[in-house]
Amino acid sequence: MVHRAIRVTTASCAGFYLFVYGVDRPETALYALFGPVALGILSPIPGSGRQRAAVILRALPVGLVLVTLGTVLAVHTWAAVLGMLVVGFALTFAAVAGPRPAGAAPGLQLFYILACFPPYAPDTLGARLAGLTLGVLLLAACEVYLLPTPPTATYRQSLADAVTIAGRAAAAAASGDRSAEGADDAADRLRETGRQLRLSRLPPAERPAGAGRADRALAQAGAAARRLLDQLAHLRHTPPTVSVVATATSGRGANADADATGQDTKAEADATGQGTKADAGAETDADAPSADLLGRVAALCEAIATALRTGRPPPRSGPPVLDAAMRDFQGLRITQATGPPQSVPPAPVLRRQSSVLALTESARILQTAVRVGLDGRRRPPIPPRELFWYADTPTYLLWWRRLTGHMTLRSVLFQNAVRTALGLGAARLVAGSLDLSHGFWVLLAVLTLGRTTAGGTWTAVRSALAGTLAGALATGTLLLVVGRHTDAYAAVLVPAMLAAFALGPLLGIAWAQALFTLVVSAAFAQIAPASWQLAEDRIVDVATGSAIGLLCGLLAWPAGARREVRRTMAALLRSCGPLITGTVEVLLATPPGTAPLPPTRPVLHRLRLAEAAYLQYRSEPGDRSEVSMDWHAVLITANHILLGAHWLPRFDLPERTVTPEATALARTTAGHLVLATDRVAAICAGEGPPPQPPAVPAYRSPTEVRGLSPLPALIDLEHWLNSLTAQLARIESSVPPGR
């Protein structure tokens, strides 16, 4: 905070004093002062000094356009209001592009706000642009050279470190080496490494949150790495003399639990591994094909980590070639499962092989995603097309899909943009109609005090009014005592700015408003003669802006994300039902491979909206003790269903027709799960649960029933369906009785 205050104060005062006392250009001085304040204090731009400087320099042309637009539209109040509506919405909605554009948006809005107020003086445009340019350039220089914020580890570096750890774990699992540390400690370390890749644990500037191909691919690579680490943790936790411990998730997608949240999957294994303890009791030697495949995964992880550190994409082929190895491995599974009875491995071995194939697929996804992320060129379609749909899509279409995907009333980002635009537009109309002196303070109050909930806005407004009143009293006293001695105001400005920018964020909104009132009064008193009425204008303007902001908060989505998270989570779960039945039908189709794959894009769209609502919900203050739904578990479940729909059909399509008994049982279980999903969706939406459906029985693949062959597809399906059953039950159990 102190370093930032020093940088902003230096940049602001250098340009301000130059134009006020050096060349006597007060209009230029005003923009030289507020340019660094807008982008250095009002804009929470994340990153190191060099990263922030880059964002600031890229924001400068946009700022110049906004100042020009505001200067032109200041000709009439209604023109300025309409411009404010458009600018306010566009800049706030820029949050869909990631943390950096979202961070710069408030400062850019201030540039338009400053310029759109009377007097209408297009002849001063050159002076305004010159002041803004100098102030922003000085701020960028200070970010780089004056007490700069050191850089943090990049996302690629963090991902490379995690992949290296995964490679070592795969090599240890291939060799059976467990001497380094206990199984529990090793598994916990792998899970914690995966949790460190969650976006919420990364610095905002390093999060791959953009809509472009590289960011999408790196985000997908991180998800695949987290899933791989969790799957390796399961293998590591298996005792050395036991072939397998049933995993908590399916061979394809269920380990998305750790992918989405990093929850402790060992606990889930205890909840969902029904009947597997007996299986785990069978002691067998580790099969050589599984060890070979794990060795290939270890080598691939080493190559991927090297590619991430050097920036050169990993090769499409070369050692290890996973596709051929995975198909050979799956062919061996089918041969073993459909051979003579004496050659059929026991169920624990089959389940271990399913787990090994699953983590190998995760490594393959990781390799492909890293290759797409590091290669900036458009690539041909990569199978499966639905998972890597963005690889050959033009960049402008990727951004268009991101923007249009959030152009809905169900998007909290869209809601925030509408609320902010209406508040700023109303403030500009009131300030212009009432001809308030220094009316831009009204809009600044709306901009800085508005929150996503009415309660949060009222808390901020209450503190801000108290601080503004105290600051106005101190400022009025200063103006009465000092009068028109500008040298005194020049001496006060620097320490006042340092105190406001360093102590304000630490002491709270009241102190920040009080000290900032002193700053703006000291600055305006040097530009033009001022009296104690300047402090009075400040109180009136802040109170007016606070009232407008509070009114908008009450009328436009006053509950913030609390209601929206219910709607989006319910819609997400309801869209997952067809995926469950569709995936089962693909696996059970006769003849094999004839059923169409279920579409996943509707679920992906609703998942993005639900994630955005959940992130805002977690950022809003409030009493979390009354929260009754486990929203995080809902996102886990959706990811689990999506990944199963992607990967269960990849290798597990049966080579022959599934028996009628197995088909009927799988379809019945899927139908019960759809009913359970709809029931949980109704609870999420607050509609009250529908009548209790029949209990979902645990699905067991017919691996030990005489006359039925243990097809690998049915074993993998068993894990997926049973894990989904446990997840839905856990969500419903989080709701207190009677709700």
C-alpha positions, 0 to 999 in steps of 0.5 A: 500500500505504501509503495503504491501510494508513493508511486501514485503521489509522485506521478500525480504531483510531478505533472500537476505542479509542472502545469500549475506552477511551471506553464500555468495550464490548470486544465492540463494540470487537472488531467495530469493529476487525476490520470495517475489517481484513476489508474493507480488508485481507483483501478485495482490492476493486478500484477507486478510493476511491469505488468501493471505498466503494460496494462496502463500503457494499453489503457492510455489510447482508450483513455484518450478516446474517452476524454475526447468523447466526453468533451464532445458530448458535454455540449448537452446533458442528455448527450452526456447521459447517453454517452455515460450509459454506453461507456458505463456498461461497456467498461464494466462488462469488460470484466468478461475479458479477465482480471486486468481489463476489469481492473482498469475499467473504473479508472477509464470511466473516470476519464469520461466522467471528468470530460463530460461535465460543463463547461463545454470547451472543445478548444481545451481538448488538446490540453486535456489530452496532453495532461492525461498523456503525461500523467499516465506515462509518469505512472507507468514509469513509476510502476517500473522504476520506483519501488516496483512490485516484484513479479510472481511465478507465472502460471506456466511455471506453476503448471510446469512444477506441478507436472514435474511432480506428477511425472515423479509420482507416475514413475514411482507408481510404475516401479512400485517404489514407496520407500520415500515417504508414507502413502498417506503423506505422498497422496496428500502432497499430490492433492495439495499440489493440485489444489495450488493450481486452482485459479482462486489460489493464483495471483489475479494477473497470472490467471488464464482467464481470457477468451483467446486460444492460449488462455483457454488451452492453458486453463484446460491444461491446468484442469487436466493436471489437477485431475492427473495429480488426484488420480495419481494420489489414488494409486499412491494411497493403494497399499503395495500388496494390493492391486487396486483400491476402488476409486471414488470417481469414474475412469473418465471424468469422476476425478473432476472432483479434484479438478474443480475444487481440490476436495479430499477425494480419499474421503469420497472414496470412503463414501462411494467405493461400495463393496470395494474393500472386499475387492481390495483384499485380493492380493495380486502382483502389479500387472506389467501393462499397467506399469508400462503405461505409467512409465510412458505417462512419467516420460510424457510429463517430463516432456510437457514440463520442459515445453512449459518452461521453454515455451516450445510446444511438445511434439505431436508424436514421439516417445512416448506415443500414448494413443497407440499404447492406450489402444493396445492397453484397452485391447488387452483389457477386452481380451482378458475380460472376454477370454476363457473363464480361467484367464479373466482377471479378478475385479480389483485388477480390472478396476486398477487397469481402469484407473491407469487408463484414466490417468493416461487419458488425463496426461493425453489431454494435458499434452494436447492442451499445452501444445495448443496453448503454446502454439499461437497459430490456429490448429486443425480440429483435435479429437475429441472435437467438443473438448478442443472446439476452440483450437481451430476457431478464429480469435474474434469468434472466441471473443464473440462467443465469450461476450454473447455468452454473458449477454443474458440476464442470468449472467452476474457480469451482465447484471453488474454492467447494467446496474453500474451504467444505470447508476452512472447515467442517473447520476449524470442526469441529476448532476447536470439537471441541478447544475451541481458544482463539481458534479463529477463528484456525484458520479465518482461516489456512485462509481466507488461506493456501489456494491453488488448487493444493496446491503453492501452498498448501504454499508459503504455509503454509511461509512463514506458519508461519515468520512466525507463529513469529517473530511469536509469539516477539516477542509473547511477549516483549512480553507478558512484559515489559509484563504488564498495562499496557494503555497500552503495548499501545495505543501499540504497536497503531497502528505495528504495524498500519501496519507489518503492512498496509504492509510485509506485502504487500511483504515476503511472507507470512512478514513479514505473518504475523509482524506480524499476530501482533503486531497481534492480540496487542496488540489482545486484550491490551487487551480482556482480560488476556493472558499469553505463552500468547496467543502460544502459542495463536496458533502452535497455531491457525495450525498447525492451520489450515495443516494443514487447508488443506494437506489440503484442497488435497491432496484437492480438485483439487490440480492447480488449473486445470492438469487442468481446462484440459485437459478444458475445452479438449478439450470445447470443440474437440469441440463445435466440430466440428458448427458447422464442418459445419453452417455449410458446409451452410447456405451450400451448401443447395439451395435456398438458405436451407433448411438450419437454422442450427447451434446455438451455445449449447453452444459458448458454454457450453463457451467460458465454462468454458474461459476461466475455467479458462485465467484461473485457470491463468495466475494460478497460480504454476509453471514455464511452461517445461514447458507444451506446449499453446498454450491461448490459440490454442485459445480463438482457434480456438473464437472463430473458429468461433463468429463464422463460424457467426454471420456467414457465413450473414448475407449470403452465402447464394448466390442460385443453386445452388452447383455440384457441384464446389464443394459436394463440395470444401467438404464434403470440406474441412469433414470433414477439419477436423472430424477435425483438430479432434478430433485436437487435442482428444485432444492437449489432453486428454492422451489421445494423438493418434489416427491421423494423418488425411489432410492438410487441403488448402487450400480454394480457391473456384473463382474462376478455373476456367472455367465456374464463377462466383465466388460471394461465399459461396465466397470468404468460405468460402475464407478461413474454412476456410483460416484454421481449417486454419492455426490447428489446424496451429499448435496441433498444431505447438506440441506437442513430438514424441512427446507 
